[in-house]
Each structure stands twice: as structure tokens, then as C-alpha cells.
Amino acid sequence: MKLSHKLKDKLKGLSPKNKINAVLEKYEHLIRERAIAQAKAKIASNGKEIKDFTEEQLEIIVVEEEYQIKSKLKNSTFMSVLAFFGLATF
């Protein structure tokens, strides 16, 4: 039995990975703000000031913080889904 392209697209949209990515995209600006705040805190905790860095360096620091935030969110969301279905081992 062949699935139509329309049905395949609908099934792809139901995957947990796509749902997680959709949520992350929806809250992208909040994640960015959080990453900036964490980057500022990290810089301050190292005894530095923002003016000590170039724009490119600051962008790299913020992108690293965004990556960490997204990774944590994906992992916690994924584990929540597994726990919901009783598949996680604690």
C-alpha cells in the first residue's frame, strides 16, 4: 500500500522531533534573550567587560549559550515525552 505525498507530509509533521523544533522556533527570541543574559553573566564572572570583546566574539559567545539552552530544552522535552509513554528509565 502506497501512502500519498499529502499523508506522508502530515505524518512527518506529527513527529516529536518536528514538534520540538517548532516550539524552539516559536520561542527563538526568548531563547536569544536568555542566551544574551547568560553570556553577560559568564563574561562578568570571568572578570571581563563587554567592551573587552569584538562584536564577532560576543556573537560567538551568545551562539554558544543559545546552543546550550536549546540542547537542554530538547533533552528535557524528549525525556518528558519518553516518561509520558513510560519509556524512560530513571
mmCIF file of the C-alpha atoms, coordinates in Angstrom:
data_MODEL
# 
_entry.id   MODEL 
# 
loop_
_atom_site.group_PDB 
_atom_site.id 
_atom_site.type_symbol 
_atom_site.label_atom_id 
_atom_site.label_alt_id 
_atom_site.label_comp_id 
_atom_site.label_asym_id 
_atom_site.label_entity_id 
_atom_site.label_seq_id 
_atom_site.pdbx_PDB_ins_code 
_atom_site.Cartn_x 
_atom_site.Cartn_y 
_atom_site.Cartn_z 
_atom_site.occupancy 
_atom_site.B_iso_or_equiv 
_atom_site.pdbx_formal_charge 
_atom_site.auth_seq_id 
_atom_site.auth_comp_id 
_atom_site.auth_asym_id 
_atom_site.auth_atom_id 
_atom_site.pdbx_PDB_model_num 
ATOM 1  C CA . MET A 1 1  ? 0.000  0.000  0.000  1.00 0.00 ? 1  MET A CA 1 
ATOM 2  C CA . LYS A 1 2  ? 1.418  3.349  -1.067 1.00 0.00 ? 2  LYS A CA 1 
ATOM 3  C CA . LEU A 1 3  ? 0.989  6.457  1.028  1.00 0.00 ? 3  LEU A CA 1 
ATOM 4  C CA . SER A 1 4  ? 0.175  9.664  -0.759 1.00 0.00 ? 4  SER A CA 1 
ATOM 5  C CA . HIS A 1 5  ? 2.588  12.578 -0.512 1.00 0.00 ? 5  HIS A CA 1 
ATOM 6  C CA . LYS A 1 6  ? -0.025 14.552 1.384  1.00 0.00 ? 6  LYS A CA 1 
ATOM 7  C CA . LEU A 1 7  ? -0.366 11.831 4.022  1.00 0.00 ? 7  LEU A CA 1 
ATOM 8  C CA . LYS A 1 8  ? 3.417  11.459 4.300  1.00 0.00 ? 8  LYS A CA 1 
ATOM 9  C CA . ASP A 1 9  ? 3.748  15.200 4.909  1.00 0.00 ? 9  ASP A CA 1 
ATOM 10 C CA . LYS A 1 10 ? 1.078  15.068 7.620  1.00 0.00 ? 10 LYS A CA 1 
ATOM 11 C CA . LEU A 1 11 ? 2.809  12.143 9.312  1.00 0.00 ? 11 LEU A CA 1 
ATOM 12 C CA . LYS A 1 12 ? 6.143  13.955 9.223  1.00 0.00 ? 12 LYS A CA 1 
ATOM 13 C CA . GLY A 1 13 ? 4.507  16.910 10.934 1.00 0.00 ? 13 GLY A CA 1 
ATOM 14 C CA . LEU A 1 14 ? 3.439  14.683 13.807 1.00 0.00 ? 14 LEU A CA 1 
ATOM 15 C CA . SER A 1 15 ? 6.935  13.510 14.724 1.00 0.00 ? 15 SER A CA 1 
ATOM 16 C CA . PRO A 1 16 ? 8.179  14.566 18.181 1.00 0.00 ? 16 PRO A CA 1 
ATOM 17 C CA . LYS A 1 17 ? 11.349 15.996 16.663 1.00 0.00 ? 17 LYS A CA 1 
ATOM 18 C CA . ASN A 1 18 ? 9.347  18.332 14.417 1.00 0.00 ? 18 ASN A CA 1 
ATOM 19 C CA . LYS A 1 19 ? 7.146  19.382 17.325 1.00 0.00 ? 19 LYS A CA 1 
ATOM 20 C CA . ILE A 1 20 ? 10.176 20.175 19.487 1.00 0.00 ? 20 ILE A CA 1 
ATOM 21 C CA . ASN A 1 21 ? 11.767 22.202 16.679 1.00 0.00 ? 21 ASN A CA 1 
ATOM 22 C CA . ALA A 1 22 ? 8.501  24.085 16.134 1.00 0.00 ? 22 ALA A CA 1 
ATOM 23 C CA . VAL A 1 23 ? 8.369  25.054 19.811 1.00 0.00 ? 23 VAL A CA 1 
ATOM 24 C CA . LEU A 1 24 ? 12.011 26.167 19.725 1.00 0.00 ? 24 LEU A CA 1 
ATOM 25 C CA . GLU A 1 25 ? 11.352 28.316 16.656 1.00 0.00 ? 25 GLU A CA 1 
ATOM 26 C CA . LYS A 1 26 ? 8.289  29.855 18.268 1.00 0.00 ? 26 LYS A CA 1 
ATOM 27 C CA . TYR A 1 27 ? 10.314 30.946 21.293 1.00 0.00 ? 27 TYR A CA 1 
ATOM 28 C CA . GLU A 1 28 ? 13.519 31.812 19.423 1.00 0.00 ? 28 GLU A CA 1 
ATOM 29 C CA . HIS A 1 29 ? 13.510 35.437 20.629 1.00 0.00 ? 29 HIS A CA 1 
ATOM 30 C CA . LEU A 1 30 ? 13.160 34.373 24.266 1.00 0.00 ? 30 LEU A CA 1 
ATOM 31 C CA . ILE A 1 31 ? 15.978 31.865 23.878 1.00 0.00 ? 31 ILE A CA 1 
ATOM 32 C CA . ARG A 1 32 ? 18.135 34.600 22.340 1.00 0.00 ? 32 ARG A CA 1 
ATOM 33 C CA . GLU A 1 33 ? 17.401 36.991 25.234 1.00 0.00 ? 33 GLU A CA 1 
ATOM 34 C CA . ARG A 1 34 ? 18.220 34.275 27.754 1.00 0.00 ? 34 ARG A CA 1 
ATOM 35 C CA . ALA A 1 35 ? 21.458 33.469 25.913 1.00 0.00 ? 35 ALA A CA 1 
ATOM 36 C CA . ILE A 1 36 ? 22.477 37.131 25.964 1.00 0.00 ? 36 ILE A CA 1 
ATOM 37 C CA . ALA A 1 37 ? 21.807 37.340 29.709 1.00 0.00 ? 37 ALA A CA 1 
ATOM 38 C CA . GLN A 1 38 ? 23.817 34.169 30.332 1.00 0.00 ? 38 GLN A CA 1 
ATOM 39 C CA . ALA A 1 39 ? 26.655 35.444 28.130 1.00 0.00 ? 39 ALA A CA 1 
ATOM 40 C CA . LYS A 1 40 ? 26.765 38.710 30.100 1.00 0.00 ? 40 LYS A CA 1 
ATOM 41 C CA . ALA A 1 41 ? 26.869 36.768 33.367 1.00 0.00 ? 41 ALA A CA 1 
ATOM 42 C CA . LYS A 1 42 ? 29.609 34.480 32.059 1.00 0.00 ? 42 LYS A CA 1 
ATOM 43 C CA . ILE A 1 43 ? 31.684 37.475 30.942 1.00 0.00 ? 43 ILE A CA 1 
ATOM 44 C CA . ALA A 1 44 ? 31.229 39.205 34.299 1.00 0.00 ? 44 ALA A CA 1 
ATOM 45 C CA . SER A 1 45 ? 32.082 36.058 36.262 1.00 0.00 ? 45 SER A CA 1 
ATOM 46 C CA . ASN A 1 46 ? 35.378 35.891 34.379 1.00 0.00 ? 46 ASN A CA 1 
ATOM 47 C CA . GLY A 1 47 ? 36.217 39.435 35.459 1.00 0.00 ? 47 GLY A CA 1 
ATOM 48 C CA . LYS A 1 48 ? 35.819 40.880 31.969 1.00 0.00 ? 48 LYS A CA 1 
ATOM 49 C CA . GLU A 1 49 ? 33.620 43.566 30.470 1.00 0.00 ? 49 GLU A CA 1 
ATOM 50 C CA . ILE A 1 50 ? 31.610 43.509 27.269 1.00 0.00 ? 50 ILE A CA 1 
ATOM 51 C CA . LYS A 1 51 ? 33.797 46.244 25.804 1.00 0.00 ? 51 LYS A CA 1 
ATOM 52 C CA . ASP A 1 52 ? 36.769 43.842 26.021 1.00 0.00 ? 52 ASP A CA 1 
ATOM 53 C CA . PHE A 1 53 ? 35.289 41.763 23.174 1.00 0.00 ? 53 PHE A CA 1 
ATOM 54 C CA . THR A 1 54 ? 34.675 42.421 19.496 1.00 0.00 ? 54 THR A CA 1 
ATOM 55 C CA . GLU A 1 55 ? 31.161 42.049 18.070 1.00 0.00 ? 55 GLU A CA 1 
ATOM 56 C CA . GLU A 1 56 ? 32.217 38.806 16.427 1.00 0.00 ? 56 GLU A CA 1 
ATOM 57 C CA . GLN A 1 57 ? 33.492 37.379 19.708 1.00 0.00 ? 57 GLN A CA 1 
ATOM 58 C CA . LEU A 1 58 ? 30.306 38.394 21.512 1.00 0.00 ? 58 LEU A CA 1 
ATOM 59 C CA . GLU A 1 59 ? 28.195 36.755 18.804 1.00 0.00 ? 59 GLU A CA 1 
ATOM 60 C CA . ILE A 1 60 ? 30.162 33.525 19.191 1.00 0.00 ? 60 ILE A CA 1 
ATOM 61 C CA . ILE A 1 61 ? 29.645 33.570 22.960 1.00 0.00 ? 61 ILE A CA 1 
ATOM 62 C CA . VAL A 1 62 ? 25.900 34.193 22.572 1.00 0.00 ? 62 VAL A CA 1 
ATOM 63 C CA . VAL A 1 63 ? 25.537 31.471 19.918 1.00 0.00 ? 63 VAL A CA 1 
ATOM 64 C CA . GLU A 1 64 ? 27.291 29.004 22.251 1.00 0.00 ? 64 GLU A CA 1 
ATOM 65 C CA . GLU A 1 65 ? 24.855 29.919 25.024 1.00 0.00 ? 65 GLU A CA 1 
ATOM 66 C CA . GLU A 1 66 ? 21.890 29.510 22.637 1.00 0.00 ? 66 GLU A CA 1 
ATOM 67 C CA . TYR A 1 67 ? 23.161 26.068 21.670 1.00 0.00 ? 67 TYR A CA 1 
ATOM 68 C CA . GLN A 1 68 ? 23.413 25.029 25.327 1.00 0.00 ? 68 GLN A CA 1 
ATOM 69 C CA . ILE A 1 69 ? 19.903 26.309 26.085 1.00 0.00 ? 69 ILE A CA 1 
ATOM 70 C CA . LYS A 1 70 ? 18.404 24.535 23.068 1.00 0.00 ? 70 LYS A CA 1 
ATOM 71 C CA . SER A 1 71 ? 20.220 21.306 23.897 1.00 0.00 ? 71 SER A CA 1 
ATOM 72 C CA . LYS A 1 72 ? 18.894 21.368 27.442 1.00 0.00 ? 72 LYS A CA 1 
ATOM 73 C CA . LEU A 1 73 ? 15.363 22.095 26.226 1.00 0.00 ? 73 LEU A CA 1 
ATOM 74 C CA . LYS A 1 74 ? 15.463 19.332 23.614 1.00 0.00 ? 74 LYS A CA 1 
ATOM 75 C CA . ASN A 1 75 ? 16.780 16.805 26.114 1.00 0.00 ? 75 ASN A CA 1 
ATOM 76 C CA . SER A 1 76 ? 14.284 17.706 28.812 1.00 0.00 ? 76 SER A CA 1 
ATOM 77 C CA . THR A 1 77 ? 11.388 17.748 26.339 1.00 0.00 ? 77 THR A CA 1 
ATOM 78 C CA . PHE A 1 78 ? 12.437 14.432 24.838 1.00 0.00 ? 78 PHE A CA 1 
ATOM 79 C CA . MET A 1 79 ? 12.745 12.850 28.287 1.00 0.00 ? 79 MET A CA 1 
ATOM 80 C CA . SER A 1 80 ? 9.311  14.189 29.202 1.00 0.00 ? 80 SER A CA 1 
ATOM 81 C CA . VAL A 1 81 ? 7.822  12.523 26.126 1.00 0.00 ? 81 VAL A CA 1 
ATOM 82 C CA . LEU A 1 82 ? 9.551  9.254  26.982 1.00 0.00 ? 82 LEU A CA 1 
ATOM 83 C CA . ALA A 1 83 ? 8.358  9.469  30.572 1.00 0.00 ? 83 ALA A CA 1 
ATOM 84 C CA . PHE A 1 84 ? 4.821  10.165 29.391 1.00 0.00 ? 84 PHE A CA 1 
ATOM 85 C CA . PHE A 1 85 ? 4.864  6.972  27.362 1.00 0.00 ? 85 PHE A CA 1 
ATOM 86 C CA . GLY A 1 86 ? 6.641  5.047  30.103 1.00 0.00 ? 86 GLY A CA 1 
ATOM 87 C CA . LEU A 1 87 ? 9.764  4.500  28.037 1.00 0.00 ? 87 LEU A CA 1 
ATOM 88 C CA . ALA A 1 88 ? 12.291 6.383  30.142 1.00 0.00 ? 88 ALA A CA 1 
ATOM 89 C CA . THR A 1 89 ? 14.421 4.579  32.665 1.00 0.00 ? 89 THR A CA 1 
ATOM 90 C CA . PHE A 1 90 ? 15.207 6.676  35.674 1.00 0.00 ? 90 PHE A CA 1 
# 
